[in-house]
Amino acid sequence: MTSIQIFESIKGWHTKEQNEYDVDLEHHRYSKQGIEGMIFGLAAKINEEWRYEKTDLDSEKLI
């Protein structure tokens, strides 16, 4: 495997994870998961912000 193939593989995995956890770097947040996500997903019909957790700057740098 070449370094370009490894890079593309990691990039693909990263994009998949971002989509799975609904990471929104522009608004510094990600979707709540599990039971909490289901409960707040229903409540988000009233207020969309309740569906998300805020990210901290250190975590965003890793993303």
N, C-alpha and C positions, 0 to 999 in steps of 0.2 A: 504494500500500500504506500503510495507516495504521500508527501506532506500535504499536497493540495487535496487529495482524496480524504485524508484525515481531517483537514480543516473543513471541508464540505460536509463530512459526516457529523462533526461536532456542531456545525452551524445548523444542520437539519434537525438534530436532536434538540438544540436550544430553542429553535422556532416552535417545534412541537410542544415542548414544555411551556413556553410562553402562552401558546394558544390554549393548552389544556387548563392552565391556572388563570386564564384571562388576565394576564399581566398587562397593565396600562401604564407605561412609563411616562407618558405625557401628563397624566393626572396623578402619578405617584401612588398607584394602588393595584390591588389584585383581588380577585373574587374570593369570598369566603368559601370554604369547602366542607364537605360532609353534612352532618345534620344541621350544623350552624348555617351552612350555605343554603340548605333547603328552607329553613325557617326564615332567614333574612331575604332569601330569594322571593318568597311570598310577600314579605313586608316591603320589598323594593318596588312593588306596584304603587306604593304610596310615596316612597322616597328612594330614588335610585342609589343614593349614597350608602344606604344600609346594606347593600349587597357586597360592599367592598371593605377591605382592610387597607390602611395606609402602609406604604413601604418607607423604610428609613433610607437615608442617603447612602450609607455603607452597603446595604443590600442592593440598591440600584447600581452601584458601581460594579458589583459582581455580575449583574445581568448585562 
